[in-house]
Amino acid sequence: MASESVAASATQPESVTVNVVDARKAPNFFRLNATYQISPDATDCELLDDAGCLLEVLQATVKTMAFELGVTGSYLQASPEEVSRALYGVTYQLQMVSNMVEAVQLEGARS
């Protein structure tokens, strides 16, 4: 009888669940060693608000650095390595802003 149940179960098809996923690839937000992507649920308004916030921070950072670099004997003049790291940070954040705006533009083109 055990062999009958094995034979019967072998002929029964397995139940398979298929989840349909949006095939659209999420746009990249940032890439360093890992890649970070923008949530497909993010709205254009949210992305543009976030881009605006980052731009405000970047503007303040660059203004402060420009001022401090012009002051003789300032910490930034004495620490070029720190300036280099800060400027790399600025470029990374600018890339994030660019990617957010591009995601909004691409979404608009698809609509």
N, C-alpha and C positions, 0 to 999 in steps of 0.2 A: 504494500500500500504506500509505503514511503516513496518507492520509485515512481508510482503513478502521480503523486503530488509534485514531484520534481519535474516529471515530463509535462504535466499540465501547466506548471508555472513557467516552464521554458518556452511554451508556445504563446503565452500571454504577452502582448506588447507592454513595454514600460510606459508609465505616464511621464511625460516630459513637459516641463513648464518653460515657456519662452517669454522672456521680457523684452519688449521692444524699447530700444534706447534711441534717443535722438542721435542720429549719425553725425550731426554737425560737430566738428572738432572745436573744442573750446579754445579761444584765442589765448596766446601766451601773455602773461602779465609781466613776468620777469624770469630771467635765466642767469644763473651764476654757475654753480655746480649742478644744481637741480633746476627743473623747470616748474614754474608756478603758473597756473592758468586761471583765467577769469571765469567765475561761475556762470554757467549758462542762464542762471536765474537773475543775474545782475541786470538792472534796468539801465537805460541810457542815462537817465537823470542821476542815478547813484554813481555811475562811472564818471560822469562829468563833475559831480560834486566832489568826489574823491580826487580827481585830477586837479580841480581848483584848490583844494586844501594842500596838496603836495606842491603846487606851484607857489603858493604863499610861503611855505616853509623854505623852498628853494630860493626864492627871491630874498628873503631875510638872511639866509645863510650866505649867499653871494655878496650881498651888500655889506654884511658884517665883515666878511673876509677881505673885501676890497678896502674897507676903511682901515682895518687892523694892519693890513700889509703896507699901508701908506704911513703908518706911525713908526718913526724911528725907535728901535729897541723893543717893539711889541713882541708879545709871545709868538705870534705867527711868523714874524720875521726870523725869530730865533729858532723856530721849529719847522723847517721846510718839509720834514717827513709828515708832520701832522697836517700841513696844508695839502700835501699830495693825497693823503688818505681821505681828507674831507672832500677834495675835488673828485676823487673816484666815487665817493658817495653821492655827490651831486649828479654825476653822469648816470649812475644807476637809477636814481630817482627820476631824472629826465626821461630815461628809457621807459620807466614804468608809466609816466604820464603819456608819453607818445603811444604806448601800447593800449592804454585805456581809450584814448581818443580814436585810435585806429579801429578798435573793437566797435565803438559807437558808429563810426563811418561805415564799416563793413555791414553792420546790422541794418543800417539805413539803406544800404544798397540792395540788401536782400528783401527788404519790406516792399 
